[in-house]
Amino acid sequence: MNVSHRIATRTEAISNLVLALVLAAVLAADATVTAARHDNWRFELAVGAVVGVLALCRGRNRLWAATAGLVICAVAGVASDVARLPSQPGVAATLALLVLGAAGVRVAARLPAVLVAAAGVAVLVAGRVGLRGEYITGFVFLGMLAWGGALASGAWLRLLDIRRRLAIDTARRDERLELARELHDVVAHHVAGIVVQAQAARIVAAKRPDTLDATLAGIESAGSDALAAMRRVVSLLRDPGDAGGVTPGPGQLSALVGRFAGHGPAVQLNLSAGSQPRWPPEVAATVYRVVQEALTNVVLHAPDAGSVTVTVRDDRSGVTVEVTDDAPRRTLGGSPWLPSGGGHGLIGMRERAQALGGTLQAGPGPDAGWVVAATLPLPARRNA
């Protein structure tokens, strides 16, 4: 589970807990007031409790929850008029109904949303008919005012959801287009090797036939590498959820770090010992893009950071990339890795890592700063 999903889940759980406490307090007060002037306070308590539970469980299906709440309040209103029970919906049930109405309008299509809005007006107006004449106008006005506010809140949240989806879709489309433009470059060196070796085989076949087997073996190896790279990159293009692009590999990490030296904190690059690693182009490109995205966001959103450490390790489990900074905790509130701050680059990097069989996590460091960590398995080791 990624950091954004954990934060969203935790926020939803906290909001539901707060709503449950508020509904419980209002329901208890409502039942107490009703008991002081009416013997059938249990009816008030039951209706408020049922609609309140629907409000707390609205996440499963917001439109159906809103519909069920409206039906329950309408039936309760009819029953209260027939049996001379407390008028419905009561205060607690009305509060829960407002939550359900906002949730329904947030996700419903246009026609169902209009029907929910109209049904809410009917339920709240009809439920006040049994009140004394001097109270009807005031309660109806307050009910309509509250219902309108709930519908406006739902419409506002709906707009935010639409804008967020459009931004994510735009980022994904741009990254897929970039990936499509650079698809040729991913396998170009493999194909070029095949062509060169095939031409050489024709030349040396007559003069040095003993080298033909080695040349053909090289062609076969280059062809296999090209096919493997093509399959992985094409799988990214075919995946509608992909948002990853292809950029230069880890051989240019030193130049990348050098470019950031004049724009942000000092960057220390730690590469695994040994010569240049032989990684598939799509793996090398993902390593480069993860480092680039992390450094860019340090410069833009962590101005108080004193240093950044980039560590790239190549071991039996694959390639591990970790970018950490030492920014004080207070500078992380606007971090682009948090949902409220945007940061669609992280979406693309995480989905690209997952498409390659790896993972990417981002979150606060143990003491301060921010940590971005990616693990990418290498194809040969993955199949070993």
GIBELGI-V512216 format. One record per residue. N is the residue number from 1. RES is the residue in three letters. SS is DSSP state (@ for helix, = for strand, . for the rest). PHI is phi in radians with two decimals (none if undefined). Layout:
BEGIN
<<N	RES	SS	PHI> <N	RES	SS	PHI>>
END
This chain:
BEGIN
<<1	MET	.	none> <2	ASN	.	-1.42> <3	VAL	@	-1.11> <4	SER	@	-1.07> <5	HIS	@	-1.17> <6	ARG	@	-1.10> <7	ILE	@	-1.14> <8	ALA	@	-1.10> <9	THR	@	-1.12> <10	ARG	@	-1.15> <11	THR	@	-1.09> <12	GLU	@	-1.13> <13	ALA	@	-1.14> <14	ILE	@	-1.16> <15	SER	@	-1.12> <16	ASN	@	-1.17> <17	LEU	@	-1.13> <18	VAL	@	-1.09> <19	LEU	@	-1.08> <20	ALA	@	-1.08> <21	LEU	@	-1.15> <22	VAL	@	-1.14> <23	LEU	@	-1.11> <24	ALA	@	-1.11> <25	ALA	@	-1.15> <26	VAL	@	-1.15> <27	LEU	@	-1.13> <28	ALA	@	-1.13> <29	ALA	@	-1.14> <30	ASP	@	-1.10> <31	ALA	@	-1.13> <32	THR	@	-1.14> <33	VAL	@	-1.13> <34	THR	@	-1.14> <35	ALA	@	-1.09> <36	ALA	@	-1.28> <37	ARG	@	-2.25> <38	HIS	.	-2.67> <39	ASP	.	-1.34> <40	ASN	.	-1.64> <41	TRP	@	-1.21> <42	ARG	@	-1.12> <43	PHE	@	-1.10> <44	GLU	@	-1.06> <45	LEU	@	-1.14> <46	ALA	@	-1.15> <47	VAL	@	-1.10> <48	GLY	@	-1.08> <49	ALA	@	-1.16> <50	VAL	@	-1.14> <51	VAL	@	-1.17> <52	GLY	@	-1.12> <53	VAL	@	-1.10> <54	LEU	@	-1.06> <55	ALA	@	-1.11> <56	LEU	@	-1.25> <57	CYS	.	-1.72> <58	ARG	.	-1.12> <59	GLY	.	-1.10> <60	ARG	.	-1.19> <61	ASN	.	-2.76> <62	ARG	@	-1.13> <63	LEU	@	-1.19> <64	TRP	@	-1.15> <65	ALA	@	-1.12> <66	ALA	@	-1.12> <67	THR	@	-1.09> <68	ALA	@	-1.09> <69	GLY	@	-1.09> <70	LEU	@	-1.13> <71	VAL	@	-1.11> <72	ILE	@	-1.08> <73	CYS	@	-1.16> <74	ALA	@	-1.14> <75	VAL	@	-1.11> <76	ALA	@	-1.13> <77	GLY	@	-1.13> <78	VAL	@	-1.12> <79	ALA	@	-1.09> <80	SER	@	-1.16> <81	ASP	@	-1.22> <82	VAL	@	-1.23> <83	ALA	@	-1.69> <84	ARG	.	0.97> <85	LEU	.	-1.68> <86	PRO	.	-0.99> <87	SER	.	-1.05> <88	GLN	.	-2.20> <89	PRO	.	-1.36> <90	GLY	.	-1.35> <91	VAL	@	-1.09> <92	ALA	@	-1.13> <93	ALA	@	-1.12> <94	THR	@	-1.11> <95	LEU	@	-1.06> <96	ALA	@	-1.11> <97	LEU	@	-1.15> <98	LEU	@	-1.10> <99	VAL	@	-1.09> <100	LEU	@	-1.13> <101	GLY	@	-1.09> <102	ALA	@	-1.10> <103	ALA	@	-1.16> <104	GLY	@	-1.15> <105	VAL	@	-1.13> <106	ARG	@	-1.12> <107	VAL	@	-1.98> <108	ALA	.	-1.31> <109	ALA	.	-1.18> <110	ARG	@	-1.05> <111	LEU	@	-1.13> <112	PRO	@	-1.03> <113	ALA	@	-1.13> <114	VAL	@	-1.12> <115	LEU	@	-1.13> <116	VAL	@	-1.08> <117	ALA	@	-1.08> <118	ALA	@	-1.16> <119	ALA	@	-1.12> <120	GLY	@	-1.10> <121	VAL	@	-1.07> <122	ALA	@	-1.09> <123	VAL	@	-1.14> <124	LEU	@	-1.23> <125	VAL	@	-1.27> <126	ALA	@	-1.12> <127	GLY	.	-1.23> <128	ARG	.	-1.77> <129	VAL	.	-1.11> <130	GLY	.	-1.35> <131	LEU	.	-1.33> <132	ARG	.	-1.11> <133	GLY	@	-0.91> <134	GLU	@	-1.28> <135	TYR	@	-1.74> <136	ILE	@	-1.07> <137	THR	@	-1.04> <138	GLY	@	-1.10> <139	PHE	@	-1.21> <140	VAL	@	-1.12> <141	PHE	@	-1.09> <142	LEU	@	-1.10> <143	GLY	@	-1.11> <144	MET	@	-1.16> <145	LEU	@	-1.11> <146	ALA	@	-1.15> <147	TRP	@	-1.12> <148	GLY	@	-1.10> <149	GLY	@	-1.11> <150	ALA	@	-1.11> <151	LEU	@	-1.12> <152	ALA	@	-1.12> <153	SER	@	-1.11> <154	GLY	@	-1.08> <155	ALA	@	-1.13> <156	TRP	@	-1.15> <157	LEU	@	-1.12> <158	ARG	@	-1.09> <159	LEU	@	-1.11> <160	LEU	@	-1.09> <161	ASP	@	-1.08> <162	ILE	@	-1.12> <163	ARG	@	-1.10> <164	ARG	@	-1.16> <165	ARG	@	-1.13> <166	LEU	@	-1.12> <167	ALA	@	-1.12> <168	ILE	@	-1.16> <169	ASP	@	-1.09> <170	THR	@	-1.13> <171	ALA	@	-1.08> <172	ARG	@	-1.14> <173	ARG	@	-1.11> <174	ASP	@	-1.12> <175	GLU	@	-1.19> <176	ARG	@	-1.16> <177	LEU	@	-1.11> <178	GLU	@	-1.11> <179	LEU	@	-1.10> <180	ALA	@	-1.13> <181	ARG	@	-1.12> <182	GLU	.	-1.75> <183	LEU	@	-1.02> <184	HIS	@	-1.06> <185	ASP	@	-1.17> <186	VAL	@	-1.13> <187	VAL	@	-1.92> <188	ALA	@	-1.07> <189	HIS	@	-1.21> <190	HIS	@	-1.16> <191	VAL	@	-1.14> <192	ALA	@	-1.08> <193	GLY	@	-1.09> <194	ILE	@	-1.09> <195	VAL	@	-1.09> <196	VAL	@	-1.10> <197	GLN	@	-1.20> <198	ALA	@	-1.13> <199	GLN	@	-1.13> <200	ALA	@	-1.14> <201	ALA	@	-1.08> <202	ARG	@	-1.14> <203	ILE	@	-1.30> <204	VAL	@	-1.55> <205	ALA	@	-1.01> <206	ALA	@	-1.45> <207	LYS	@	-1.51> <208	ARG	.	-2.34> <209	PRO	@	-1.10> <210	ASP	@	-1.20> <211	THR	@	-1.61> <212	LEU	@	-1.15> <213	ASP	@	-1.06> <214	ALA	@	-1.13> <215	THR	@	-1.14> <216	LEU	@	-1.14> <217	ALA	@	-1.12> <218	GLY	@	-1.14> <219	ILE	@	-1.11> <220	GLU	@	-1.08> <221	SER	@	-1.13> <222	ALA	@	-1.12> <223	GLY	@	-1.12> <224	SER	@	-1.11> <225	ASP	@	-1.11> <226	ALA	@	-1.13> <227	LEU	@	-1.13> <228	ALA	@	-1.10> <229	ALA	@	-1.13> <230	MET	@	-1.10> <231	ARG	@	-1.07> <232	ARG	@	-1.17> <233	VAL	@	-1.25> <234	VAL	@	-1.12> <235	SER	@	-1.09> <236	LEU	@	-1.19> <237	LEU	@	-1.17> <238	ARG	@	-1.34> <239	ASP	.	-1.37> <240	PRO	.	-1.17> <241	GLY	.	-1.61> <242	ASP	.	-1.31> <243	ALA	.	-2.50> <244	GLY	.	-1.85> <245	GLY	.	-2.00> <246	VAL	.	-2.00> <247	THR	.	-2.42> <248	PRO	.	-0.99> <249	GLY	.	-1.51> <250	PRO	@	-1.21> <251	GLY	@	-1.09> <252	GLN	@	-1.82> <253	LEU	@	-1.10> <254	SER	@	-1.10> <255	ALA	@	-1.14> <256	LEU	@	-1.09> <257	VAL	@	-1.09> <258	GLY	@	-1.11> <259	ARG	@	-1.15> <260	PHE	@	-1.40> <261	ALA	@	-1.05> <262	GLY	.	-1.54> <263	HIS	.	-2.09> <264	GLY	.	-2.77> <265	PRO	.	-1.22> <266	ALA	=	-1.13> <267	VAL	=	-2.06> <268	GLN	=	-1.82> <269	LEU	=	-1.82> <270	ASN	=	-2.02> <271	LEU	=	-1.81> <272	SER	.	-1.11> <273	ALA	.	-1.11> <274	GLY	.	1.97> <275	SER	.	-1.34> <276	GLN	.	-1.03> <277	PRO	.	-1.22> <278	ARG	.	-1.71> <279	TRP	.	-1.82> <280	PRO	.	-1.03> <281	PRO	@	-0.98> <282	GLU	@	-1.21> <283	VAL	@	-1.24> <284	ALA	@	-1.05> <285	ALA	@	-1.13> <286	THR	@	-1.15> <287	VAL	@	-1.01> <288	TYR	@	-1.08> <289	ARG	@	-1.18> <290	VAL	@	-1.08> <291	VAL	@	-1.11> <292	GLN	@	-1.07> <293	GLU	@	-1.12> <294	ALA	@	-1.13> <295	LEU	@	-1.15> <296	THR	@	-1.03> <297	ASN	@	-1.30> <298	VAL	@	-1.12> <299	VAL	@	-1.10> <300	LEU	@	-1.40> <301	HIS	@	-2.16> <302	ALA	.	-2.31> <303	PRO	.	-1.14> <304	ASP	.	-1.51> <305	ALA	.	-1.18> <306	GLY	.	-1.61> <307	SER	=	-2.73> <308	VAL	=	-2.28> <309	THR	=	-2.06> <310	VAL	=	-1.94> <311	THR	=	-2.11> <312	VAL	=	-2.15> <313	ARG	=	-2.07> <314	ASP	=	-2.12> <315	ASP	=	-2.36> <316	ARG	.	-1.12> <317	SER	.	-1.43> <318	GLY	=	2.18> <319	VAL	=	-1.91> <320	THR	=	-2.07> <321	VAL	=	-2.08> <322	GLU	=	-2.43> <323	VAL	=	-2.12> <324	THR	=	-2.24> <325	ASP	=	-2.25> <326	ASP	.	-1.96> <327	ALA	.	-1.08> <328	PRO	.	-1.01> <329	ARG	@	-1.01> <330	ARG	@	-1.17> <331	THR	@	-1.46> <332	LEU	@	-1.55> <333	GLY	@	-1.07> <334	GLY	@	-1.73> <335	SER	.	-1.08> <336	PRO	.	-1.22> <337	TRP	.	-1.33> <338	LEU	.	-1.44> <339	PRO	@	-1.02> <340	SER	@	-1.27> <341	GLY	@	-1.80> <342	GLY	.	1.54> <343	GLY	.	1.33> <344	HIS	@	-1.28> <345	GLY	@	-1.04> <346	LEU	@	-1.15> <347	ILE	@	-1.04> <348	GLY	@	-1.09> <349	MET	@	-1.15> <350	ARG	@	-1.15> <351	GLU	@	-1.21> <352	ARG	@	-1.18> <353	ALA	@	-1.07> <354	GLN	@	-1.16> <355	ALA	@	-1.14> <356	LEU	.	-1.53> <357	GLY	.	1.55> <358	GLY	.	-1.94> <359	THR	=	-2.40> <360	LEU	=	-2.49> <361	GLN	=	-2.21> <362	ALA	=	-2.47> <363	GLY	=	-3.14> <364	PRO	=	-1.10> <365	GLY	.	-1.27> <366	PRO	.	-1.09> <367	ASP	.	-1.99> <368	ALA	.	-2.80> <369	GLY	.	1.31> <370	TRP	=	-2.32> <371	VAL	=	-2.18> <372	VAL	=	-2.06> <373	ALA	=	-2.29> <374	ALA	=	-2.23> <375	THR	=	-2.18> <376	LEU	=	-2.21> <377	PRO	.	-1.26> <378	LEU	.	-1.58> <379	PRO	@	-0.93> <380	ALA	@	-1.13> <381	ARG	@	-1.30> <382	ARG	@	-1.14> <383	ASN	.	-1.59> <384	ALA	.	-1.23>>
END
